[in-house]
Amino acid sequence: MDEAETRATLAGIAHEAGGGTVRLRPVTEPDLAMLRRFATEPGLIGLDWAGYRDPGAPARRHAEDGHLGERDGRLIVQVDPEQAAAGFVSYRSGIYGGRAPYWEIGIALLPEWRGRGVGWRAQALLCDYLFAHTPAQRIQAGTHAENVAEQRSLEKAGFQFEGVVRACEFRAGAWRDGHLYSRLRDDPSPL
């Protein structure tokens, strides 16, 4: 795919509002430094910090498939006109009852981009992208019970609260509850 085709493909994965555009795009070599930071800087990923991770993993994954696997992947959240990489969204597949495929999504934004309306737009864009290019009926996302900002972000992105998942995560020396949200194919997109 040449540069013009790539730009045309990515133009459909963007949302413009208030003079700025949030765009999802594939991971590129310069983005690997940011992904290494999320793996090695305590607290940068917020409540999701689960200890140090392999700083070489992002480069190996990039060499393998550009972070665009069939069962999981990552896309960079870019904010224009700055053309700044604000963080990334991720997706991984799951199956309910052996027949019902779904996606579980996540997001990690750099601190300077949090609270600016980037996250909910990126998550809504990712849902629209996955519904357009895969047959999944359901997309779900989990968040920490104390992460009220992410709960609001998911609701703005068209997700509905489903309930509390008890003791689903081991973090900071204790088992913690999580909140589960979902968006179905027939739910309206907020974009």
TIDOTOR-72322 format. One record per residue: x, y, z of N, C-alpha, C, O in turn. Coordinates in steps of 0.05 Angstrom, whole numbers, plus 5000, padded with zeros to 4 digits. Layout:
<nodes>
X:Y:Z:X:Y:Z:X:Y:Z:X:Y:Z
...
</nodes>
This chain:
<nodes>
5017:4977:5000:5000:5000:5000:5018:5025:5000:5036:5027:5017
5014:5043:4981:5030:5067:4980:5020:5087:5000:4999:5083:5012
5034:5110:5002:5027:5130:5022:5000:5142:5018:4985:5147:5037
4992:5147:4993:4965:5158:4988:4943:5139:4996:4923:5147:5007
4947:5113:4990:4927:5093:4998:4925:5091:5029:4903:5089:5040
4948:5092:5042:4948:5091:5071:4933:5115:5083:4917:5111:5101
4938:5139:5072:4924:5163:5082:4894:5160:5077:4878:5167:5094
4886:5150:5054:4857:5147:5048:4845:5127:5066:4822:5131:5076
4858:5105:5072:4848:5085:5091:4845:5096:5119:4824:5091:5132
4864:5111:5128:4864:5121:5155:4844:5145:5159:4835:5150:5181
4838:5158:5137:4820:5181:5139:4793:5173:5150:4780:5189:5164
4784:5148:5146:4759:5138:5156:4760:5131:5186:4739:5124:5197
4783:5131:5198:4786:5124:5226:4793:5149:5242:4814:5149:5256
4777:5169:5239:4783:5195:5252:4757:5208:5260:4736:5204:5248
4759:5225:5280:4736:5241:5289:4746:5269:5295:4764:5273:5310
4733:5288:5281:4741:5316:5285:4720:5331:5302:4696:5328:5298
4730:5346:5321:4713:5362:5338:4729:5385:5350:4752:5380:5359
4718:5408:5352:4731:5430:5365:4758:5438:5354:4776:5446:5369
4762:5435:5328:4787:5443:5316:4809:5422:5318:4831:5426:5307
4803:5399:5330:4823:5378:5332:4812:5352:5322:4788:5348:5322
4829:5334:5315:4821:5308:5304:4834:5286:5321:4858:5287:5326
4819:5267:5329:4830:5242:5341:4829:5221:5319:4809:5217:5306
4852:5209:5315:4855:5189:5293:4868:5164:5304:4885:5165:5322
4860:5141:5294:4873:5116:5300:4889:5108:5275:4880:5110:5253
4914:5099:5280:4931:5091:5259:4949:5068:5268:4952:5063:5292
4960:5052:5249:4978:5031:5257:5003:5041:5272:5011:5064:5269
5015:5024:5288:5040:5030:5302:5062:5032:5281:5064:5016:5263
5079:5053:5285:5103:5056:5268:5128:5054:5286:5126:5055:5310
5151:5052:5273:5176:5050:5288:5179:5072:5309:5187:5066:5332
5174:5098:5303:5178:5118:5323:5160:5115:5348:5166:5125:5369
5137:5101:5345:5119:5096:5367:5129:5076:5388:5119:5075:5410
5149:5060:5380:5159:5039:5398:5171:5051:5423:5169:5038:5444
5183:5074:5422:5193:5087:5447:5171:5092:5467:5174:5087:5491
5148:5101:5457:5125:5106:5475:5115:5080:5487:5109:5078:5511
5113:5059:5470:5104:5033:5480:5123:5022:5501:5115:5009:5521
5149:5026:5497:5169:5017:5517:5165:5033:5543:5167:5021:5565
5158:5059:5542:5153:5074:5566:5130:5062:5582:5132:5060:5607
5108:5054:5569:5086:5043:5583:5094:5016:5597:5082:5009:5617
5113:5002:5586:5122:4977:5597:5142:4981:5621:5145:4962:5637
5155:5004:5623:5176:5006:5642:5174:5030:5662:5190:5031:5681
5156:5048:5658:5153:5071:5676:5131:5067:5696:5107:5068:5688
5137:5062:5721:5116:5058:5741:5097:5081:5741:5105:5105:5741
5071:5075:5742:5051:5095:5744:5042:5108:5717:5021:5121:5716
5058:5106:5696:5051:5119:5671:5025:5109:5660:5010:5124:5648
5020:5083:5664:4995:5071:5653:4972:5074:5674:4951:5062:5670
4977:5089:5695:4956:5093:5715:4951:5068:5732:4970:5055:5740
4926:5063:5737:4919:5041:5755:4926:5014:5743:4926:4994:5758
4931:5012:5718:4938:4987:5705:4967:4978:5709:4974:4956:5699
4983:4993:5723:5010:4985:5728:5011:4959:5743:4999:4957:5765
5023:4939:5731:5025:4912:5743:5053:4903:5745:5059:4879:5745
5072:4922:5748:5100:4915:5750:5114:4919:5723:5101:4923:5702
5140:4917:5724:5156:4921:5700:5150:4899:5679:5146:4876:5686
5150:4906:5654:5146:4888:5632:5171:4889:5613:5187:4907:5615
5173:4870:5596:5195:4867:5577:5196:4892:5559:5178:4895:5543
5217:4909:5561:5218:4933:5544:5223:4926:5514:5219:4943:5497
5233:4902:5509:5238:4894:5481:5213:4882:5467:5213:4878:5443
5192:4876:5482:5168:4863:5471:5155:4880:5449:5148:4869:5429
5152:4906:5453:5139:4922:5431:5154:4920:5404:5141:4918:5383
5180:4921:5405:5196:4919:5380:5193:4891:5367:5191:4889:5343
5194:4870:5384:5191:4843:5373:5163:4840:5360:5161:4828:5339
5143:4849:5374:5116:4847:5364:5113:4863:5338:5100:4854:5319
5125:4887:5337:5124:4903:5313:5137:4889:5290:5126:4890:5267
5159:4876:5294:5173:4861:5273:5156:4837:5264:5157:4829:5240
5141:4825:5282:5125:4802:5276:5101:4808:5258:5097:4796:5238
5085:4828:5267:5060:4834:5252:5051:4863:5254:5028:4869:5247
5069:4881:5262:5061:4909:5264:5040:4914:5285:5026:4935:5283
5037:4897:5304:5016:4899:5325:4988:4896:5313:4969:4905:5326
4985:4883:5290:4959:4880:5277:4953:4850:5274:4950:4840:5251
4951:4836:5296:4946:4808:5295:4916:4802:5290:4899:4819:5292
4912:4777:5282:4884:4769:5277:4868:4767:5303:4843:4771:5302
4881:4760:5325:4866:4757:5350:4870:4780:5370:4856:4782:5390
4891:4796:5365:4895:4819:5382:4912:4840:5368:4926:4833:5348
4912:4864:5378:4928:4885:5365:4927:4911:5380:4913:4914:5400
4942:4930:5369:4943:4957:5379:4942:4977:5356:4953:4972:5335
4930:5000:5361:4930:5022:5343:4939:5047:5359:4932:5049:5383
4953:5064:5347:4962:5089:5360:4939:5109:5359:4925:5112:5338
4935:5123:5381:4916:5145:5383:4932:5170:5376:4950:5178:5391
4926:5183:5354:4940:5207:5345:4922:5231:5346:4898:5229:5339
4932:5253:5356:4917:5277:5358:4928:5297:5338:4952:5304:5339
4911:5307:5320:4919:5327:5300:4905:5353:5307:4883:5352:5319
4916:5376:5301:4937:5380:5281:4966:5375:5292:4985:5377:5276
4969:5370:5317:4996:5366:5329:5010:5341:5317:5035:5340:5318
4995:5322:5306:5006:5297:5298:5021:5283:5321:5041:5270:5316
5010:5286:5344:5022:5274:5368:5010:5247:5375:4986:5243:5373
5027:5228:5381:5018:5202:5391:5010:5206:5420:5027:5210:5437
4984:5204:5425:4974:5209:5452:4973:5183:5469:4970:5185:5494
4975:5160:5456:4974:5134:5470:4966:5113:5450:4971:5115:5427
4953:5092:5460:4945:5070:5443:4919:5058:5452:4912:5059:5476
4905:5046:5434:4882:5029:5440:4890:5000:5433:4906:4995:5416
4878:4981:5448:4884:4953:5443:4858:4937:5441:4837:4946:5450
4860:4915:5428:4837:4897:5425:4847:4868:5425:4869:4862:5416
4831:4851:5437:4837:4822:5436:4811:4807:5435:4790:4815:5445
4812:4784:5421:4787:4769:5417:4782:4750:5440:4799:4741:5455
4756:4743:5442:4747:4723:5461:4723:4710:5449:4712:4718:5429
4714:4688:5462:4691:4674:5452:4674:4665:5476:4684:4654:5495
4648:4672:5474:4629:4663:5494:4616:4637:5483:4607:4636:5460
4614:4617:5500:4599:4593:5493:4610:4578:5469:4596:4562:5456
4635:4584:5461:4647:4570:5439:4638:4579:5412:4647:4569:5391
4619:4598:5410:4607:4606:5384:4604:4636:5381:4600:4645:5358
4606:4651:5402:4599:4679:5400:4625:4696:5404:4633:4702:5426
4637:4704:5382:4662:4720:5384:4656:4748:5394:4636:4760:5387
4674:4759:5410:4672:4786:5419:4701:4798:5420:4720:4784:5418
4702:4824:5423:4727:4838:5427:4728:4850:5455:4707:4860:5464
4751:4850:5467:4755:4865:5492:4775:4887:5485:4796:4881:5474
4768:4911:5491:4785:4934:5484:4797:4947:5509:4786:4944:5531
4818:4962:5505:4830:4978:5526:4843:5002:5514:4846:5005:5490
4851:5020:5532:4865:5045:5523:4885:5053:5544:4881:5049:5568
4907:5065:5534:4927:5077:5552:4935:5103:5539:4945:5104:5517
4931:5125:5553:4938:5151:5544:4960:5163:5561:4962:5158:5585
4978:5178:5548:4998:5192:5563:4984:5213:5581:4963:5223:5573
4995:5219:5604:4981:5237:5623:4973:5264:5611:4951:5274:5618
4989:5275:5594:4982:5302:5583:4957:5301:5565:4947:5322:5558
4948:5277:5556:4925:5275:5539:4900:5266:5553:4878:5265:5541
4902:5260:5579:4879:5251:5594:4861:5275:5601:4870:5297:5605
4835:5270:5603:4816:5290:5611:4810:5311:5589:4800:5333:5595
4817:5305:5564:4814:5324:5542:4795:5314:5521:4793:5326:5499
4780:5293:5526:4760:5283:5507:4773:5265:5486:4759:5257:5467
4798:5258:5489:4812:5241:5469:4804:5212:5473:4799:5197:5454
4803:5203:5498:4798:5175:5504:4772:5164:5495:4771:5143:5482
4750:5178:5501:4724:5167:5493:4722:5167:5463:4710:5148:5452
4733:5187:5450:4732:5187:5420:4748:5165:5408:4739:5152:5389
4771:5159:5419:4788:5138:5409:4774:5111:5413:4775:5094:5395
4761:5107:5436:4748:5081:5441:4723:5078:5423:4718:5056:5414
4709:5100:5418:4686:5098:5400:4696:5092:5372:4683:5076:5357
4718:5105:5363:4729:5099:5337:4737:5070:5334:4732:5057:5314
4750:5059:5355:4759:5031:5354:4734:5013:5352:4735:4994:5336
4713:5018:5366:4689:5002:5364:4678:5003:5335:4671:4982:5324
4675:5027:5324:4665:5030:5297:4683:5015:5277:4673:5002:5259
4709:5016:5281:4728:5002:5264:4724:4972:5266:4722:4958:5246
4722:4961:5290:4719:4932:5294:4692:4923:5284:4691:4901:5272
4671:4938:5288:4645:4930:5278:4645:4930:5247:4631:4914:5235
4659:4949:5235:4660:4951:5206:4676:4929:5193:4671:4921:5170
4696:4918:5207:4715:4900:5194:4715:4871:5206:4730:4854:5197
4698:4866:5225:4696:4839:5237:4667:4833:5242:4651:4851:5245
4659:4807:5244:4631:4800:5249:4623:4800:5278:4600:4792:5284
4640:4810:5296:4633:4809:5325:4607:4824:5330:4603:4846:5319
4591:4814:5348:4566:4827:5357:4571:4844:5382:4555:4862:5387
4592:4838:5397:4596:4850:5423:4625:4860:5426:4644:4846:5417
4628:4883:5438:4654:4893:5447:4651:4900:5476:4632:4913:5484
4670:4891:5492:4669:4897:5520:4694:4910:5530:4715:4908:5517
4692:4923:5552:4715:4937:5565:4711:4936:5595:4689:4939:5605
4733:4931:5608:4733:4931:5637:4749:4955:5648:4767:4965:5635
4742:4964:5671:4757:4985:5684:4756:4981:5714:4741:4965:5725
4773:4996:5728:4775:4994:5757:4750:5007:5770:4740:5027:5759
4742:4996:5792:4718:5007:5806:4723:5036:5813:4704:5052:5814
4748:5044:5819:4753:5072:5827:4760:5090:5804:4764:5114:5809
4760:5080:5780:4767:5097:5756:4742:5110:5744:4732:5101:5723
4732:5129:5758:4707:5142:5750:4710:5156:5723:4691:5157:5707
4733:5168:5718:4738:5182:5692:4735:5162:5669:4723:5169:5648
4746:5138:5671:4744:5118:5650:4716:5108:5647:4706:5102:5625
4702:5105:5669:4674:5097:5668:4657:5117:5652:4641:5109:5635
4662:5143:5657:4648:5164:5642:4656:5163:5612:4640:5167:5594
4682:5158:5607:4692:5157:5580:4678:5134:5565:4670:5137:5542
4676:5110:5577:4663:5088:5564:4634:5094:5558:4624:5087:5537
4620:5107:5577:4592:5114:5572:4590:5134:5549:4571:5131:5532
4608:5153:5547:4607:5172:5524:4613:5157:5498:4603:5165:5477
4629:5136:5499:4636:5120:5475:4614:5101:5467:4618:5086:5448
4591:5101:5481:4569:5085:5474:4566:5059:5489:4549:5042:5482
4582:5055:5510:4581:5030:5525:4560:5032:5547:4553:5054:5556
4550:5009:5555:4531:5007:5577:4544:4991:5600:4558:4971:5595
4539:5000:5624:4549:4986:5648:4534:4959:5651:4510:4959:5650
4549:4938:5655:4537:4911:5658:4538:4902:5687:4520:4887:5696
4559:4909:5701:4560:4900:5729:4588:4900:5740:4607:4908:5726
4590:4891:5764:4615:4889:5778:4626:4860:5775:4611:4841:5778
4651:4858:5768:4665:4832:5766:4682:4830:5791:4702:4844:5794
4674:4813:5809:4687:4812:5835:4714:4799:5834:4718:4779:5820
4733:4811:5848:4760:4800:5851:4773:4791:5825:4783:4769:5823
4771:4807:5804:4780:4799:5778:4809:4808:5772:4820:4799:5752
4821:4823:5789:4848:4834:5784:4865:4834:5809:4855:4843:5830
4890:4825:5806:4908:4828:5829:4926:4852:5824:4941:4852:5804
4923:4872:5841:4938:4897:5837:4945:4909:5864:4929:4908:5883
4970:4918:5866:4980:4931:5891:4976:4913:5915:4968:4923:5937
4981:4887:5912:4981:4869:5934:4954:4858:5943:4952:4845:5963
4932:4864:5927:4906:4855:5935:4889:4849:5911:4893:4860:5889
4869:4831:5914:4849:4826:5893:4829:4849:5893:4819:4857:5914
4823:4859:5869:4806:4882:5866:4782:4876:5848:4785:4859:5830
4760:4889:5853:4737:4887:5835:4741:4904:5810:4756:4923:5810
4726:4898:5789:4726:4914:5765:4698:4919:5756:4679:4907:5766
4695:4937:5738:4669:4944:5726:4670:4935:5697:4689:4941:5682
4649:4922:5687:4647:4912:5660:4626:4928:5645:4604:4932:5654
4635:4937:5621:4618:4952:5602:4617:4938:5576:4635:4923:5569
4595:4942:5560:4594:4931:5533:4580:4950:5514:4564:4967:5522
4587:4945:5489:4573:4959:5467:4567:4938:5446:4584:4922:5439
4542:4936:5437:4533:4917:5418:4532:4930:5390:4530:4954:5387
4534:4913:5370:4534:4923:5342:4510:4941:5336:4513:4960:5321
4487:4935:5348:4463:4951:5342:4461:4976:5359:4444:4993:5355
4479:4979:5379:4479:5004:5395:4489:5027:5378:4507:5023:5362
4476:5050:5381:4485:5073:5364:4513:5082:5371:4521:5083:5394
4528:5090:5350:4554:5102:5354:4550:5131:5362:4533:5145:5352
4566:5140:5381:4564:5168:5390:4577:5188:5370:4575:5212:5374
4591:5177:5351:4606:5194:5332:4589:5201:5307:4599:5216:5290
</nodes>
